[in-house]
Each structure stands twice: as C-alpha cells, then as structure tokens.
C-alpha cells in the first residue's frame, strides 16, 4: 500500500500514483495516516496526530500514554499504532482512546483501516462489547444513550461483541435501542463474522447522510461496511438529521465497554491500527475498489 504513494503531504493528504496524471482540480483529498513519521516507542499524543494532519477539539487517552508507535508489527511499512486496553478498565478515560478528528463537511464519507487484535485479546468479563478504531460522526455526535432528535447529530462506529463478533453500532433518529442500534457483520451465507486475534484485517465503512426537505428528514441515509474487501453489512432507509448536519468528524473511538465493570478485559489487551484513510471517494480505497 505505502509503496504506491507518490506524495504524502505534511497535512495528511494522500495522492495515489494513478492521480499523479490528473490535474489538481481532479484530485480528491484523502486524510491518511500510516504512522511512519514518529520513532518507534513514541507516545502518539493528540499533538502528534495534529503534526500528521489530524486535528481534534478534544481527546481522551492519547495524552495518557495508551497509544504508542510500534515497529513490532505493521500492515505495511515498518510501523503501526498500538493502543492499550488495560485489564479491569472500561471507558475512554481509562481504556483505549477517543478523539473526533475534523474533516471537511460532506454528505458521504468512507473510512478505511487495517486492524490487528493481540493474540490473547479479552472481549470482556461477563459482558462483552467495545468500540474499535475510526468511525464517522456528524453534528453533536449523538451517542451514549442519548435520543437522536435529528438536531443533535449521529455516530457510526465498529464494535466487538461476545466471542469477538463483529458489528457496526450506530445512532440515528429511528433507533429501536436506548443505546443505539447495531448490525452484525456477516458472510455471504449469513454467518456472523468474528474478528480474528493475532492477524491483520481490513475494515471499511461508508456513511451517507439523509437529505432533508422543508425540515423533514428523508429516509435515504445509508451505512455500508466491508470486511476484507467484501460487503458485510448494508443498512438503508436511515434518518440521521433533520437539519444541515453532515459528516464532519472521523471519530477515533476505541475502548472496552459498556458502562459497567463486567465489560472490562480480564487481561491486558492491545489493538494495532495501520493505514487509516478517510475520503469522499470510494475509488481511493483500493481494498473495496478492485484490489490494491
């Protein structure tokens, strides 16, 4: 992947080789991070993110030493980001990390990431759930058991469930659950996908925000998730907003829980992240656009 780059600007914008032949007006801006710049062992703080072109109005966990540049494993290049989920801890104040990285407002966005769970990763104690990596967010980022009114934003994030079951977890105006809704990621035959431990995998998602007519939310919003290049969940007919909110954040949101101690890991656990991309153009994500 990284060998295909012809330019990575300090602002975190990526240009692909294929785009090198196009005019500047035709190039789609991509927010990208391969975690190659800092030295291995560096704490990847919010200021380090900002140096690489990812700025957020607030963060949790990144300035507490739980996110570190690691050279022991990488999807591509020589480094990745290792995030720590301590035994017995839940929530972003004590587990993992969280930050809403600002992107230019848009109706449709894609986010792509490579993920690797530690070989003994703990899914929880007696309750099993947690958030993973980078999702998409808009407006006030409705989440945390809040009722989504169409005026207080939306979120869409990857989660793990019991035994590492993979799912997408999203907040929208018509959700049936108090704490949002989820949809399992499934194979073509309907079998629920489980995140493997100790191996790299690719996950991408798209969020398209619904249109609004005269203050009424049209049911034309959509989420789609791909697992290792294959569509694994597609949710249509969604209503996220009844105002002018669009996707405006790439939300790194990864922690154990759940809001009670029985969601806590039984052993110290880690997730590695690599080759993060956020774009409005599906063609920029080779894993779901014909191969890399």
N, C-alpha and C positions, 0 to 999 in steps of 0.2 A: 504493500500500500504506500508506504512513505517513499519508496524508490520512484513512484510515479509522479511525485510532486516536481513542479518546475519552480515554484516560488511559494514560500511561506512568509508572509509579512509579519512584522512585529505586532500588528493589530490582531493577529489570529485569523486573518483571512487567507483562504487557500485558493490557489489557482491550479487546476489539473492540466496535464500535458495536452489533452485534447483542446482545452480552452486557449492554449497558447497561440493558436492560429486564428482566434476570433478577435474582433475589435473589443476595446474596453467596454463599450456600451452593451455588448452581448454577454459579458461575463457576469455570472451570478456570484454574489458574495457568499462565502461559507465561513461560519465560525468553526474553528478546528483546534484540536489540541492533541499532540502526540507525546507530550511530557518529556521531550528530548532535551530541552534547554537547560534545566537545572541539574546540578550534580546529584548523583545517587546519594540517598541519605538526607537530602534537603527536605525540611518540613514544607509542604506545599500550602502556604498560607493564602489568605484572601489577597494579599499584596502580590504574591507570586502569580496567582490567577490573573490579576489585573495586568501584570507585566506581559502576560501572554495573550492579552486582549479580551479577557473575560471579567467584566466588572459587575458587581452586585451591590445593592444598597445595604445589605446586611448579610451575615453568615453565622453559622454555628458549627463548631467542630474543627474547621480548617485552621483556626488560630490556637487550637488546643493540642497540637501535635499528633492528631489522629490520622492525618493524611500526609504521606511521605513518598517521595520519588524513589523507585525501586528498580534496580538493574538485575534482579534475580529471575525475572520473567517478563516477557513483553509479547504482545501480539505481533508487532512489527517494530523495527528499530531496535534499540537496546534498553529502553526504559518504559515504565508504566507508573500509574498512580496506585499506591496501596493504601486502603482505608481500613481502619481498625474498629472492630465491634467487640468491646470488652465483655468478658464473662460477667453475667449478673446485671448488665446495664441495658436500659432502654431509652428511647427518645433521643433527638438530635443534640440535646445538651450534654449527654454522656455517652452516646453511641453514634458511630459514623459521622456524617457531616451533612450540611444543608446550606444552600445559597441560591437565590433567584438571579441568574446571570441575565443581564439586559440584552435583548435583541430588538432590532427594528420591528415595529408592529406589522403583523401580517395575518391574513385570513387563514393561510395554510402553511404549516411548517412540518419539516421532517427532522428527527433526531436519530443519530446512528452511533452505536458504541459497541466496543468489544469488552467482555466481562469475564472474569475468572474467579470462582469461589475457592477458598482454601480447602485442602483435601479433607479436613475434619470440621468444616463449617457447621455450626449449630443453628438449626432452624428455630429453636426456642426451647422452653422448658416443658410446659404442659399446654401452652397456647403457641401457635406458630404463625407468625407473619412479620414482614419487614419490607421496607422500601429499598429500591435499587436504582442507583445511578441517576441519569439525567432524564427528566420528563419535560412536559410543556405546561405552561401556565399563562393565564391572562387576567388583567384587571387586579382585583383584590385577592385573587388566588383562593377561591372558596375551597375549604378543606377542614379537617379536624372536627368533624361532626356538625359543621355549620350547614344550615339550609341555604341552598343556592337559589337566589331570587331572580337571577338574570341581570342584577345590578352589582353583584359582589364577586364577579369573576368565576374562574373554573381552574381545575387542575387535571392532569392525566399522567400517571406515574406507574412504573413497573413495580411489582411486588413479588415476594415469595410467600408461599403458604405451606401447609403441612407437607412434610417429606420433600420440600423443595419444589412443590407445584408452582408453575409459572403463570402469572396473571397480570392483566392491566387493571389499574384501580383509578377510577375517575369520578369527579364531582360535576354534576350537571343539574339543570332545573327540574328534571323529572325523575330524579333518582329514587329508587324504592328503599334504599337502606339509609339509616340515620348517618352512618359513616361512609357515605358514597356507595357506588356500585363497583363490582369487579366482573371481569370476564376471563375465564381460564384461556390460556394459550393451548391450542390443540393441534395435533397432527391431522393429516387428511382424513383418516378414518375415525376421528373423534377422540382419540386417546389424549389425555392431558399431558402436556409436556412437563418434564421435570428438569430443573437446572442441574447440570452435572457438576460435581465437585472436582476440582483439580484440573479443569480443562477450559480453554478459551472458547467462547461462543459469541455470536453476533446477534444483537437485537436492535431493531429499528422500529420507530413508530411515526405515524402521521396523525396530526390533528387538523381538521378543517372546521373552523368556527362557522356556526349557522349564520344565515342572513337575517336581517330584521326589516320588517315592513310596517311603517307607521307605529313603531313602538312594540310590535308583536314579533315574538321570536318564531321564525320559520323552522320546521323540523327537518333541516337539511345539513346539520352538523355531522361529523364523521370522525371516527378513530379507526386506524388500522395498525396492526403490529405484525412484524415479520421476525421469525426466529430462524437463524442460519439461512437467510435468503428466501424463506418460504412463508407465505401469508399464514398466520396462526390465529388471528382474531380480526374481525371486521364488524364494527358497530355503527349502524346508520340511524338516521331519524333523530339525531340528538339535538337538544336545545341547550346551549350554553349561556347565551346572553340575550337580553332584550335592549341593550344599549350599544354603544360603539366600541366596546372592548373587543380586542383581538389578541392573538398570541403576542406577548411582549416579554416573556422570560423563558430561558432554558433553565429549568429548575433542577439543580442537583439536590436530590432528596433521598438520602440513604441512611437508614438506621433500623435497629431492632424495635419491633412493636408496631401496633398495640400500645395501650396506655397503662398496662399493669405488669408487675414483675414476672408473671408467669410467661410472658413473651420473651424474656431475657435469654441470651445464649447460655448454654451450660459449659461452654469452653470459650476461651479467647478465639475470635474468628476474624477473618480478613476477606476483603474483596479487592481484586485488582481491576483497574479500568485503563483502557487504551483507545487511541484513535477515535476520539469523540468528534462528531460533526453535527452541526445544526445548519439547516438550509431550507430555502423555499422551493428548491428544485430537486425532484426525485433523482434526476439523472446524475446528480453529484454523489449519490450513494451507490457505488458500483455493486455492492453486495445484493441489492434488490433491483438492479437495472442492467442485467445481462452479464454480470461477472466482473471480477477485478483483474 
